[in-house]
Amino acid sequence: MCENRFALLVVDSATALYRTDFSGRGELSARQMGLAKFLRNLQRIADEFGVAVVISNQVVATVDGGAMMFQADAKKPIGGHVNL
């Protein structure tokens, strides 16, 4: 990025590696910290090089029984919440 000008950086399925490298709730904190560092680095790249960053994430359908039948959208993002 130092030698060539780019306008857009696309990250597809941002949480995919974090879902495969970590397993169980016991590693949740380490996974969230790793994901937060990754997102901060993307923000630094955007700021330093003036690049727009687009991040896509996986979603999962929530199938918790009959109560979800009346919900308009039963999908939720994978990975939980990360506060930057």
Jmol script that loads the backbone (N, CA, C; Angstrom):
load data "model"
ATOM      1  N   MET A   1       0.819  -1.192   0.000  1.00  0.00           N
ATOM      2  CA  MET A   1       0.000   0.000   0.000  1.00  0.00           C
ATOM      3  C   MET A   1       0.865   1.258   0.000  1.00  0.00           C
ATOM      4  N   CYS A   2       2.120   1.106   0.399  1.00  0.00           N
ATOM      5  CA  CYS A   2       3.025   2.255   0.397  1.00  0.00           C
ATOM      6  C   CYS A   2       3.422   2.638  -1.020  1.00  0.00           C
ATOM      7  N   GLU A   3       3.514   1.648  -1.910  1.00  0.00           N
ATOM      8  CA  GLU A   3       3.993   1.906  -3.266  1.00  0.00           C
ATOM      9  C   GLU A   3       2.869   2.205  -4.248  1.00  0.00           C
ATOM     10  N   ASN A   4       1.699   1.652  -4.051  1.00  0.00           N
ATOM     11  CA  ASN A   4       0.567   1.840  -4.948  1.00  0.00           C
ATOM     12  C   ASN A   4      -0.608   2.421  -4.179  1.00  0.00           C
ATOM     13  N   ARG A   5      -1.430   3.179  -4.882  1.00  0.00           N
ATOM     14  CA  ARG A   5      -2.602   3.791  -4.258  1.00  0.00           C
ATOM     15  C   ARG A   5      -3.793   2.858  -4.382  1.00  0.00           C
ATOM     16  N   PHE A   6      -4.430   2.568  -3.277  1.00  0.00           N
ATOM     17  CA  PHE A   6      -5.639   1.761  -3.243  1.00  0.00           C
ATOM     18  C   PHE A   6      -6.751   2.596  -2.645  1.00  0.00           C
ATOM     19  N   ALA A   7      -7.979   2.326  -3.050  1.00  0.00           N
ATOM     20  CA  ALA A   7      -9.116   3.067  -2.517  1.00  0.00           C
ATOM     21  C   ALA A   7      -9.997   2.210  -1.620  1.00  0.00           C
ATOM     22  N   LEU A   8      -9.890   0.884  -1.752  1.00  0.00           N
ATOM     23  CA  LEU A   8     -10.814   0.011  -1.041  1.00  0.00           C
ATOM     24  C   LEU A   8     -10.102  -1.250  -0.576  1.00  0.00           C
ATOM     25  N   LEU A   9     -10.378  -1.641   0.665  1.00  0.00           N
ATOM     26  CA  LEU A   9      -9.905  -2.904   1.225  1.00  0.00           C
ATOM     27  C   LEU A   9     -11.140  -3.675   1.676  1.00  0.00           C
ATOM     28  N   VAL A  10     -11.320  -4.888   1.152  1.00  0.00           N
ATOM     29  CA  VAL A  10     -12.485  -5.708   1.479  1.00  0.00           C
ATOM     30  C   VAL A  10     -12.021  -6.918   2.284  1.00  0.00           C
ATOM     31  N   VAL A  11     -12.639  -7.128   3.435  1.00  0.00           N
ATOM     32  CA  VAL A  11     -12.377  -8.302   4.263  1.00  0.00           C
ATOM     33  C   VAL A  11     -13.654  -9.129   4.277  1.00  0.00           C
ATOM     34  N   ASP A  12     -13.579 -10.321   3.703  1.00  0.00           N
ATOM     35  CA  ASP A  12     -14.748 -11.196   3.621  1.00  0.00           C
ATOM     36  C   ASP A  12     -14.717 -12.209   4.763  1.00  0.00           C
ATOM     37  N   SER A  13     -15.839 -12.415   5.414  1.00  0.00           N
ATOM     38  CA  SER A  13     -15.970 -13.386   6.512  1.00  0.00           C
ATOM     39  C   SER A  13     -14.932 -13.133   7.600  1.00  0.00           C
ATOM     40  N   ALA A  14     -14.984 -11.951   8.172  1.00  0.00           N
ATOM     41  CA  ALA A  14     -13.982 -11.496   9.131  1.00  0.00           C
ATOM     42  C   ALA A  14     -13.810 -12.430  10.321  1.00  0.00           C
ATOM     43  N   THR A  15     -14.845 -13.092  10.766  1.00  0.00           N
ATOM     44  CA  THR A  15     -14.730 -13.925  11.962  1.00  0.00           C
ATOM     45  C   THR A  15     -14.455 -15.393  11.668  1.00  0.00           C
ATOM     46  N   ALA A  16     -14.322 -15.761  10.404  1.00  0.00           N
ATOM     47  CA  ALA A  16     -14.167 -17.175  10.052  1.00  0.00           C
ATOM     48  C   ALA A  16     -12.951 -17.815  10.729  1.00  0.00           C
ATOM     49  N   LEU A  17     -11.800 -17.167  10.679  1.00  0.00           N
ATOM     50  CA  LEU A  17     -10.601 -17.747  11.290  1.00  0.00           C
ATOM     51  C   LEU A  17     -10.720 -17.795  12.804  1.00  0.00           C
ATOM     52  N   TYR A  18     -11.375 -16.818  13.382  1.00  0.00           N
ATOM     53  CA  TYR A  18     -11.534 -16.802  14.834  1.00  0.00           C
ATOM     54  C   TYR A  18     -12.480 -17.903  15.298  1.00  0.00           C
ATOM     55  N   ARG A  19     -13.375 -18.317  14.456  1.00  0.00           N
ATOM     56  CA  ARG A  19     -14.295 -19.409  14.807  1.00  0.00           C
ATOM     57  C   ARG A  19     -13.591 -20.758  14.734  1.00  0.00           C
ATOM     58  N   THR A  20     -12.621 -20.921  13.836  1.00  0.00           N
ATOM     59  CA  THR A  20     -11.944 -22.210  13.694  1.00  0.00           C
ATOM     60  C   THR A  20     -10.744 -22.338  14.627  1.00  0.00           C
ATOM     61  N   ASP A  21     -10.072 -21.243  14.942  1.00  0.00           N
ATOM     62  CA  ASP A  21      -8.877 -21.301  15.778  1.00  0.00           C
ATOM     63  C   ASP A  21      -9.190 -21.402  17.268  1.00  0.00           C
ATOM     64  N   PHE A  22     -10.366 -20.992  17.675  1.00  0.00           N
ATOM     65  CA  PHE A  22     -10.750 -21.019  19.077  1.00  0.00           C
ATOM     66  C   PHE A  22     -11.985 -21.896  19.232  1.00  0.00           C
ATOM     67  N   SER A  23     -12.045 -22.629  20.334  1.00  0.00           N
ATOM     68  CA  SER A  23     -13.229 -23.461  20.560  1.00  0.00           C
ATOM     69  C   SER A  23     -13.705 -23.303  21.999  1.00  0.00           C
ATOM     70  N   GLY A  24     -14.984 -23.242  22.157  1.00  0.00           N
ATOM     71  CA  GLY A  24     -15.582 -23.189  23.480  1.00  0.00           C
ATOM     72  C   GLY A  24     -15.577 -21.814  24.110  1.00  0.00           C
ATOM     73  N   ARG A  25     -16.398 -21.666  25.123  1.00  0.00           N
ATOM     74  CA  ARG A  25     -16.523 -20.387  25.833  1.00  0.00           C
ATOM     75  C   ARG A  25     -15.304 -20.062  26.676  1.00  0.00           C
ATOM     76  N   GLY A  26     -14.511 -21.062  27.027  1.00  0.00           N
ATOM     77  CA  GLY A  26     -13.309 -20.825  27.815  1.00  0.00           C
ATOM     78  C   GLY A  26     -12.291 -19.959  27.094  1.00  0.00           C
ATOM     79  N   GLU A  27     -12.331 -19.948  25.769  1.00  0.00           N
ATOM     80  CA  GLU A  27     -11.410 -19.154  24.961  1.00  0.00           C
ATOM     81  C   GLU A  27     -12.066 -17.899  24.402  1.00  0.00           C
ATOM     82  N   LEU A  28     -13.257 -17.588  24.876  1.00  0.00           N
ATOM     83  CA  LEU A  28     -14.008 -16.447  24.346  1.00  0.00           C
ATOM     84  C   LEU A  28     -13.247 -15.135  24.506  1.00  0.00           C
ATOM     85  N   SER A  29     -12.652 -14.913  25.650  1.00  0.00           N
ATOM     86  CA  SER A  29     -11.928 -13.668  25.897  1.00  0.00           C
ATOM     87  C   SER A  29     -10.751 -13.505  24.934  1.00  0.00           C
ATOM     88  N   ALA A  30      -9.973 -14.563  24.751  1.00  0.00           N
ATOM     89  CA  ALA A  30      -8.829 -14.501  23.833  1.00  0.00           C
ATOM     90  C   ALA A  30      -9.294 -14.262  22.401  1.00  0.00           C
ATOM     91  N   ARG A  31     -10.397 -14.898  22.018  1.00  0.00           N
ATOM     92  CA  ARG A  31     -10.935 -14.720  20.670  1.00  0.00           C
ATOM     93  C   ARG A  31     -11.405 -13.283  20.460  1.00  0.00           C
ATOM     94  N   GLN A  32     -12.124 -12.732  21.429  1.00  0.00           N
ATOM     95  CA  GLN A  32     -12.618 -11.359  21.316  1.00  0.00           C
ATOM     96  C   GLN A  32     -11.460 -10.362  21.274  1.00  0.00           C
ATOM     97  N   MET A  33     -10.429 -10.603  22.077  1.00  0.00           N
ATOM     98  CA  MET A  33      -9.265  -9.703  22.064  1.00  0.00           C
ATOM     99  C   MET A  33      -8.539  -9.770  20.725  1.00  0.00           C
ATOM    100  N   GLY A  34      -8.391 -10.971  20.171  1.00  0.00           N
ATOM    101  CA  GLY A  34      -7.752 -11.117  18.865  1.00  0.00           C
ATOM    102  C   GLY A  34      -8.539 -10.418  17.768  1.00  0.00           C
ATOM    103  N   LEU A  35      -9.847 -10.563  17.802  1.00  0.00           N
ATOM    104  CA  LEU A  35     -10.699  -9.912  16.813  1.00  0.00           C
ATOM    105  C   LEU A  35     -10.650  -8.396  16.961  1.00  0.00           C
ATOM    106  N   ALA A  36     -10.641  -7.909  18.188  1.00  0.00           N
ATOM    107  CA  ALA A  36     -10.553  -6.460  18.415  1.00  0.00           C
ATOM    108  C   ALA A  36      -9.232  -5.901  17.888  1.00  0.00           C
ATOM    109  N   LYS A  37      -8.124  -6.612  18.092  1.00  0.00           N
ATOM    110  CA  LYS A  37      -6.822  -6.167  17.564  1.00  0.00           C
ATOM    111  C   LYS A  37      -6.845  -6.127  16.040  1.00  0.00           C
ATOM    112  N   PHE A  38      -7.440  -7.154  15.439  1.00  0.00           N
ATOM    113  CA  PHE A  38      -7.554  -7.208  13.984  1.00  0.00           C
ATOM    114  C   PHE A  38      -8.339  -6.009  13.451  1.00  0.00           C
ATOM    115  N   LEU A  39      -9.465  -5.696  14.098  1.00  0.00           N
ATOM    116  CA  LEU A  39     -10.286  -4.560  13.665  1.00  0.00           C
ATOM    117  C   LEU A  39      -9.562  -3.229  13.883  1.00  0.00           C
ATOM    118  N   ARG A  40      -8.826  -3.114  14.979  1.00  0.00           N
ATOM    119  CA  ARG A  40      -8.040  -1.885  15.202  1.00  0.00           C
ATOM    120  C   ARG A  40      -6.973  -1.708  14.134  1.00  0.00           C
ATOM    121  N   ASN A  41      -6.332  -2.811  13.737  1.00  0.00           N
ATOM    122  CA  ASN A  41      -5.331  -2.724  12.670  1.00  0.00           C
ATOM    123  C   ASN A  41      -5.964  -2.294  11.351  1.00  0.00           C
ATOM    124  N   LEU A  42      -7.147  -2.788  11.061  1.00  0.00           N
ATOM    125  CA  LEU A  42      -7.851  -2.342   9.853  1.00  0.00           C
ATOM    126  C   LEU A  42      -8.156  -0.849   9.924  1.00  0.00           C
ATOM    127  N   GLN A  43      -8.536  -0.380  11.105  1.00  0.00           N
ATOM    128  CA  GLN A  43      -8.820   1.043  11.266  1.00  0.00           C
ATOM    129  C   GLN A  43      -7.556   1.876  11.063  1.00  0.00           C
ATOM    130  N   ARG A  44      -6.434   1.397  11.573  1.00  0.00           N
ATOM    131  CA  ARG A  44      -5.157   2.108  11.381  1.00  0.00           C
ATOM    132  C   ARG A  44      -4.776   2.170   9.902  1.00  0.00           C
ATOM    133  N   ILE A  45      -4.968   1.060   9.184  1.00  0.00           N
ATOM    134  CA  ILE A  45      -4.680   1.041   7.744  1.00  0.00           C
ATOM    135  C   ILE A  45      -5.563   2.058   7.027  1.00  0.00           C
ATOM    136  N   ALA A  46      -6.836   2.078   7.375  1.00  0.00           N
ATOM    137  CA  ALA A  46      -7.761   3.029   6.744  1.00  0.00           C
ATOM    138  C   ALA A  46      -7.320   4.463   7.006  1.00  0.00           C
ATOM    139  N   ASP A  47      -6.936   4.762   8.246  1.00  0.00           N
ATOM    140  CA  ASP A  47      -6.520   6.115   8.595  1.00  0.00           C
ATOM    141  C   ASP A  47      -5.195   6.493   7.930  1.00  0.00           C
ATOM    142  N   GLU A  48      -4.221   5.596   7.974  1.00  0.00           N
ATOM    143  CA  GLU A  48      -2.887   5.899   7.455  1.00  0.00           C
ATOM    144  C   GLU A  48      -2.857   6.037   5.939  1.00  0.00           C
ATOM    145  N   PHE A  49      -3.593   5.179   5.233  1.00  0.00           N
ATOM    146  CA  PHE A  49      -3.520   5.163   3.780  1.00  0.00           C
ATOM    147  C   PHE A  49      -4.746   5.768   3.109  1.00  0.00           C
ATOM    148  N   GLY A  50      -5.711   6.240   3.882  1.00  0.00           N
ATOM    149  CA  GLY A  50      -6.911   6.842   3.306  1.00  0.00           C
ATOM    150  C   GLY A  50      -7.736   5.852   2.502  1.00  0.00           C
ATOM    151  N   VAL A  51      -7.825   4.627   2.994  1.00  0.00           N
ATOM    152  CA  VAL A  51      -8.507   3.546   2.295  1.00  0.00           C
ATOM    153  C   VAL A  51      -9.855   3.274   2.975  1.00  0.00           C
ATOM    154  N   ALA A  52     -10.884   3.058   2.182  1.00  0.00           N
ATOM    155  CA  ALA A  52     -12.164   2.631   2.728  1.00  0.00           C
ATOM    156  C   ALA A  52     -12.072   1.132   3.019  1.00  0.00           C
ATOM    157  N   VAL A  53     -12.601   0.713   4.162  1.00  0.00           N
ATOM    158  CA  VAL A  53     -12.571  -0.697   4.542  1.00  0.00           C
ATOM    159  C   VAL A  53     -14.005  -1.198   4.648  1.00  0.00           C
ATOM    160  N   VAL A  54     -14.283  -2.303   3.953  1.00  0.00           N
ATOM    161  CA  VAL A  54     -15.591  -2.956   4.003  1.00  0.00           C
ATOM    162  C   VAL A  54     -15.381  -4.335   4.601  1.00  0.00           C
ATOM    163  N   ILE A  55     -16.140  -4.637   5.651  1.00  0.00           N
ATOM    164  CA  ILE A  55     -15.996  -5.919   6.330  1.00  0.00           C
ATOM    165  C   ILE A  55     -17.318  -6.675   6.239  1.00  0.00           C
ATOM    166  N   SER A  56     -17.250  -7.918   5.777  1.00  0.00           N
ATOM    167  CA  SER A  56     -18.439  -8.768   5.810  1.00  0.00           C
ATOM    168  C   SER A  56     -18.261  -9.793   6.921  1.00  0.00           C
ATOM    169  N   ASN A  57     -19.366 -10.289   7.421  1.00  0.00           N
ATOM    170  CA  ASN A  57     -19.330 -11.253   8.498  1.00  0.00           C
ATOM    171  C   ASN A  57     -20.343 -12.349   8.209  1.00  0.00           C
ATOM    172  N   GLN A  58     -20.133 -13.478   8.815  1.00  0.00           N
ATOM    173  CA  GLN A  58     -21.076 -14.572   8.676  1.00  0.00           C
ATOM    174  C   GLN A  58     -22.269 -14.320   9.594  1.00  0.00           C
ATOM    175  N   VAL A  59     -23.390 -14.903   9.242  1.00  0.00           N
ATOM    176  CA  VAL A  59     -24.578 -14.840  10.092  1.00  0.00           C
ATOM    177  C   VAL A  59     -25.059 -16.254  10.323  1.00  0.00           C
ATOM    178  N   VAL A  60     -25.847 -16.428  11.369  1.00  0.00           N
ATOM    179  CA  VAL A  60     -26.398 -17.731  11.690  1.00  0.00           C
ATOM    180  C   VAL A  60     -27.888 -17.561  11.946  1.00  0.00           C
ATOM    181  N   ALA A  61     -28.651 -18.555  11.548  1.00  0.00           N
ATOM    182  CA  ALA A  61     -30.086 -18.515  11.816  1.00  0.00           C
ATOM    183  C   ALA A  61     -30.337 -18.983  13.242  1.00  0.00           C
ATOM    184  N   THR A  62     -31.220 -18.299  13.922  1.00  0.00           N
ATOM    185  CA  THR A  62     -31.601 -18.677  15.273  1.00  0.00           C
ATOM    186  C   THR A  62     -32.854 -19.524  15.192  1.00  0.00           C
ATOM    187  N   VAL A  63     -32.742 -20.761  15.608  1.00  0.00           N
ATOM    188  CA  VAL A  63     -33.892 -21.666  15.559  1.00  0.00           C
ATOM    189  C   VAL A  63     -34.164 -22.175  16.969  1.00  0.00           C
ATOM    190  N   ASP A  64     -34.715 -21.301  17.792  1.00  0.00           N
ATOM    191  CA  ASP A  64     -34.951 -21.608  19.198  1.00  0.00           C
ATOM    192  C   ASP A  64     -36.358 -22.124  19.474  1.00  0.00           C
ATOM    193  N   GLY A  65     -37.101 -22.445  18.475  1.00  0.00           N
ATOM    194  CA  GLY A  65     -38.445 -22.970  18.704  1.00  0.00           C
ATOM    195  C   GLY A  65     -39.516 -22.071  18.130  1.00  0.00           C
ATOM    196  N   GLY A  66     -40.741 -22.278  18.584  1.00  0.00           N
ATOM    197  CA  GLY A  66     -41.916 -21.607  18.048  1.00  0.00           C
ATOM    198  C   GLY A  66     -41.915 -20.104  18.203  1.00  0.00           C
ATOM    199  N   ALA A  67     -41.279 -19.562  19.235  1.00  0.00           N
ATOM    200  CA  ALA A  67     -41.303 -18.115  19.453  1.00  0.00           C
ATOM    201  C   ALA A  67     -40.636 -17.367  18.315  1.00  0.00           C
ATOM    202  N   MET A  68     -39.684 -18.007  17.653  1.00  0.00           N
ATOM    203  CA  MET A  68     -38.952 -17.336  16.587  1.00  0.00           C
ATOM    204  C   MET A  68     -39.767 -17.261  15.288  1.00  0.00           C
ATOM    205  N   MET A  69     -40.848 -18.029  15.202  1.00  0.00           N
ATOM    206  CA  MET A  69     -41.657 -18.018  13.984  1.00  0.00           C
ATOM    207  C   MET A  69     -42.218 -16.638  13.704  1.00  0.00           C
ATOM    208  N   PHE A  70     -42.471 -15.870  14.741  1.00  0.00           N
ATOM    209  CA  PHE A  70     -43.114 -14.578  14.576  1.00  0.00           C
ATOM    210  C   PHE A  70     -42.114 -13.443  14.453  1.00  0.00           C
ATOM    211  N   GLN A  71     -40.846 -13.759  14.521  1.00  0.00           N
ATOM    212  CA  GLN A  71     -39.814 -12.743  14.399  1.00  0.00           C
ATOM    213  C   GLN A  71     -39.522 -12.509  12.921  1.00  0.00           C
ATOM    214  N   ALA A  72     -39.402 -11.237  12.525  1.00  0.00           N
ATOM    215  CA  ALA A  72     -39.199 -10.900  11.121  1.00  0.00           C
ATOM    216  C   ALA A  72     -37.878 -11.440  10.593  1.00  0.00           C
ATOM    217  N   ASP A  73     -36.803 -11.355  11.371  1.00  0.00           N
ATOM    218  CA  ASP A  73     -35.489 -11.776  10.919  1.00  0.00           C
ATOM    219  C   ASP A  73     -34.823 -12.587  12.025  1.00  0.00           C
ATOM    220  N   ALA A  74     -34.676 -13.885  11.812  1.00  0.00           N
ATOM    221  CA  ALA A  74     -34.123 -14.766  12.836  1.00  0.00           C
ATOM    222  C   ALA A  74     -32.622 -14.962  12.676  1.00  0.00           C
ATOM    223  N   LYS A  75     -31.944 -14.077  11.954  1.00  0.00           N
ATOM    224  CA  LYS A  75     -30.501 -14.189  11.759  1.00  0.00           C
ATOM    225  C   LYS A  75     -29.783 -13.242  12.717  1.00  0.00           C
ATOM    226  N   LYS A  76     -28.587 -13.661  13.156  1.00  0.00           N
ATOM    227  CA  LYS A  76     -27.779 -12.794  14.006  1.00  0.00           C
ATOM    228  C   LYS A  76     -26.322 -12.934  13.578  1.00  0.00           C
ATOM    229  N   PRO A  77     -25.504 -11.910  13.805  1.00  0.00           N
ATOM    230  CA  PRO A  77     -24.093 -11.989  13.411  1.00  0.00           C
ATOM    231  C   PRO A  77     -23.337 -12.987  14.282  1.00  0.00           C
ATOM    232  N   ILE A  78     -22.365 -13.638  13.687  1.00  0.00           N
ATOM    233  CA  ILE A  78     -21.506 -14.572  14.414  1.00  0.00           C
ATOM    234  C   ILE A  78     -20.339 -13.788  15.007  1.00  0.00           C
ATOM    235  N   GLY A  79     -19.949 -14.127  16.208  1.00  0.00           N
ATOM    236  CA  GLY A  79     -18.761 -13.521  16.792  1.00  0.00           C
ATOM    237  C   GLY A  79     -19.021 -12.691  18.026  1.00  0.00           C
ATOM    238  N   GLY A  80     -20.249 -12.372  18.305  1.00  0.00           N
ATOM    239  CA  GLY A  80     -20.534 -11.573  19.498  1.00  0.00           C
ATOM    240  C   GLY A  80     -20.261 -10.103  19.287  1.00  0.00           C
ATOM    241  N   HIS A  81     -20.133  -9.385  20.391  1.00  0.00           N
ATOM    242  CA  HIS A  81     -19.942  -7.938  20.354  1.00  0.00           C
ATOM    243  C   HIS A  81     -18.493  -7.587  20.686  1.00  0.00           C
ATOM    244  N   VAL A  82     -17.907  -6.692  19.923  1.00  0.00           N
ATOM    245  CA  VAL A  82     -16.557  -6.204  20.205  1.00  0.00           C
ATOM    246  C   VAL A  82     -16.649  -4.688  20.271  1.00  0.00           C
ATOM    247  N   ASN A  83     -16.267  -4.115  21.378  1.00  0.00           N
ATOM    248  CA  ASN A  83     -16.269  -2.658  21.529  1.00  0.00           C
ATOM    249  C   ASN A  83     -14.874  -2.136  21.241  1.00  0.00           C
ATOM    250  N   LEU A  84     -14.794  -1.190  20.332  1.00  0.00           N
ATOM    251  CA  LEU A  84     -13.490  -0.590  19.999  1.00  0.00           C
ATOM    252  C   LEU A  84     -13.331   0.739  20.669  1.00  0.00           C
TER     253      LEU A  84
END
end "model"
wireframe off; spacefill off
backbone 0.3
color backbone group
